[in-house]
Amino acid sequence: MESYKHEIITRNRQHFDLDFTIRFDLIEHTNFFSPYHWHNHIEILYVLSGRLELNIENSTYVLQKGCLAIVNSDMLHSTKLRGNVKHILFQIPASSLNEIEPDADSYIYTQFLSKDESGELGSILLKMLEAEKSGREGSKIKFVSLMYELLYKMVTSYRIKSNFNEIPKSGRTAVNRLSPVISFLEKNYKKEISLSHAASIISVTPEHLCRLFKQYTNQTFTEYVLSLRIASFYRDLRNTDDKLNVLLENNGIKNYKVFLREFKKIFGVTPGKIRKTAATRN
């Protein structure tokens, strides 16, 4: 009688594994603001309705229905939503693509695609959303297959440079220079912050630190710190019943006149108006 034995399959390094975490969400938000930040993920934003303002370093893009943006990894960027906005957000670690495509984590992709230019990628994202929500048998496999189709299209049709070294004053340079300061500010923005102390973190003069912020974020150092405080204030405004003066104090905001001017510039209305609107909806 012929005998059979169990075969142990070992992983061949010529192939790749899928052991990485992605984020894929349908987001609907009103008057949202995210200050400059960065991450080692490639991020795709596809707007389904409303208007989203995206800043990548000192470039500004306005995304309306059908527009798509690709934020390359290690690029300083911020987002602003005026009014109600619905969009798809997809994030994948840049390094995860190296298992499939050598050096893929250093690719540079087109940053902005108009409605006419984004059809191909937008269509795949919508199919991914449908698969993610369907719950039908095989939907997870369908989602993963669409994800790799999306990545294939990005690499073959929307890659504009091979690596960061080919782009002078790249986002990676900005992150390398500013990340220690930004990390410090994100942890301490509610406290008194000295420009000279922040500059000492990366061993530059206060004047030079101001130039770096202006060059890479199109904001002054003071404006950036205020943007962190405003974003935190807004979250508290929407999620607590604390009085406005308490929220101001809790977020390190002392100059109300400057704060109110910048808040209205970002959200289009006063904090009181936002709170009234939220209370009406509830």
N, C-alpha and C positions, 0 to 999 in steps of 0.2 A: 504493500500500500504506500502510495506517495505521501510523504509528510510535508507539512508546511510550517514555516516559522515566521515569527513576528519580526518585521524589519524596523529598526530605529532610524528615523530620518534626522539627519543633522543639517543644520543651517549652512547653506553655501553662501559665502560672503559675496559672490557675484550677484546675488539677489538682494532684495531689500526687505526690511520689516516695516510695519505700520505703527510702531510704538511711539506715537507722539500725539499731543493734544491740540485740537483745533477749537476755534470758537466760530459758531455759525448761528446768527440770531436775526430775527425780524424785529426791528426796533421801531417803536412809535413813541415819540416824545415831543413835548412842547417847550420851546425856549430853553434848550439845553446848551451848556457851555463847558468845554473841556480845555483847560490851559495847555500850553506847550508841554509835550512829554515825548517819550520815545520808547521803543521796545524792539526786541530782536525777532519780531514777527513781520511778515508781509501782511498788510491790511488792505482789504478791498471794501469800498463803500459804493453801494448802488442805490440810488434814490428812486423810490416808487411814487412819492408825492411830497410836495412842499419844497423848501429851499434850504440847503445845507452849505455853509461856508467853511471851506477847508484851507488852512494855512500850512504849507510845508516849507519850513525855514521862513524865508522872507517872500515867498510866492503865495498868492491868494487865488483860489479857484472857487467859483460859485456853481454848485451842483443843483440842478432842478430835475424834474421827472425825466428819467431815462439816462441821466448822466452817471458816469462811473469814474472813480478815482482809485489808483493803486498807490498806497503809501509804502515805499521801500523800507526795509528794516533799517534801524539805527538812524532814521530821519526824524528830526524834531518837527512835530506837527501839533496843531490844535484844531478843534472843530467848534462850530457855532451853529445852532439851530434857531432860526427866527420863526416863531409860530409853530404850527403842528407839522411835523416831518415824519414820514415813514421811510425806512431804508433797510436794506440788507447789509449786515456786517459779517465779513468773513476774515478770520485771522489764522495764519498757519506759520509755525516756526520756520524761518528761512533755512536754518541748518538741517531741518528734516528732509529737505529736497536733495541734499547731498547723497543720500542713500540711493537715489535714482539717477540724478544728473550731477556729475562731478562739478564742484565749485558753484553750484546753483545758489548758494547762500550769498554769493557776491554779485549776482546779476542785478542790473538796474532796469526797471520797467517804466513804460510810459506812465506819467503821473495823472493825466486827465484825459478822459474820453468823452466827447460830446454824445448826445442822444444818437446821432447818426453813426458814430464810431463805436459805440458800446454794445451794439445789438448782439453780436456773437457771444461776448462774455455775459451780458445781461440775461440772455436767453438761458444759458447754462445755470446761472444763479437762481433763476425762477424755477427751473426744473429741480434743482437741489432743494429748494424750499418746499416744492410739492412733494418730493420724495421724503423729506424730513418730517413732514406733517401727516403723511398718508397713513402710516402704521400698517400698511399692507405687507404681506409676506414678501421678503426680498427687498424691501424698501431701503434698508441700510446698505445692502450691496449696491443698489442703484445709486444711492447718495455718494458712496465712495467712488464708484465708476465715473460719475459726473464730476466729482472733485478733481480727479486726475485728468479728465478731459479739459477742465478749466485750466489746470496748471500747464498742460500741454500747449493750449492756445496761448497762454501768457508767454511761455518760453519761446515758442516758434513765431509768434506774430507781434508781441508787444515788448520784447526785450530790446532796449536801445543801446545798452553798453554791457561789456563783459564783466567789469568790476569797478569798485569805487575808486581805484587808483587812476582810472581814466578820466575822472571828473574832478577838476580842481575845486577846492573849498567844499568838499562833499559833506553830506550829512554825517558821515562817520567822523570826520574831523570835528564837526560841531559837537557831536556827542562826546568824543574823547576829551575835548577841552572843557565843556560846560557840565557834563554829567555829575561830577562831584558837587558842584555848586547847586545844581537843580535838585539833587537828592537831599542836600542839606536844607534847601528852602522848602521842599515838600514836607519835611518833618517839623520845621520850625516856623512856618509862616504866621502862626498865631502869636508868636512872640515878637519882641523888638528885634529887628535885624539890622546889623551894621553893614554898610557897603564895604568898608575896609576889612571887616572880619570875613565876609563872603569872598572877597578878592584874595585874602591870604590862604584860602583853602586850596587854590590852584597856583599860588605864588605869583600873582600878577598885581599890578597897581589897580586901584579903584577905577581909574580912567580907562585902563585897558579892558577891565571886566565889562564896563559899560559899552565899550566899542564891540566886544564879542556878542553881547546880548542884542545890540542893535543890528549887527551884521547877520546873525543867524535866526533871530526871531522877529525882527522889525519892531521890537519893543525895547524900551529902556529897562534897566534893572528894576527901578521902582514900579514901572507899569507891570512887569512880570509878577512881582511879589503881590501887587494889588489884584492881579487876575486870579492868583491862587486863593486869595481871601474871598474874592467875589464868588468864585465857584463853590467854595465851602459854605459861604453865607447862603447862596441859592439853595443848596441841598438842605440846609437847616430850615430855610424858609418854607420849603415844600413838605418837610418831614416832621416838623415840630410845631408846637403852638406858642413857643417862646416869643416874647415881645421883641420888636425890631431893635430896640436899644440893647437888649441882652445879646441878641445875635451879633450885633456890631462888635460889642465888647469881646464876646467869645472868639471872634475870628480876627482879632487884632486890628480892627478898623477904627481909626481915630479921626480922620479927616472926612466928615460926612459929606461935605460939599463935593470933594473930588470923587469919593466913592459913588455918590448918586449920579454924577455926570457919566462915569464909566459904566455903571450898572445900566443906565438907560441906553447908552451906546450899544451895549451888548444885547440887552433883552427888549429894548424898545419901549418899556414901560417902567413904572416905579415898583419897588418891592411891595408897597401896599396894594397896588393894583393886582399883582400876581397872587398875593395871598387872598384877596377878595374873590378872584376868579376861581382859585382852587376851592375855596369854601363853598362857592355856588355850585360847583360840580359835585361836591360831596353831599 
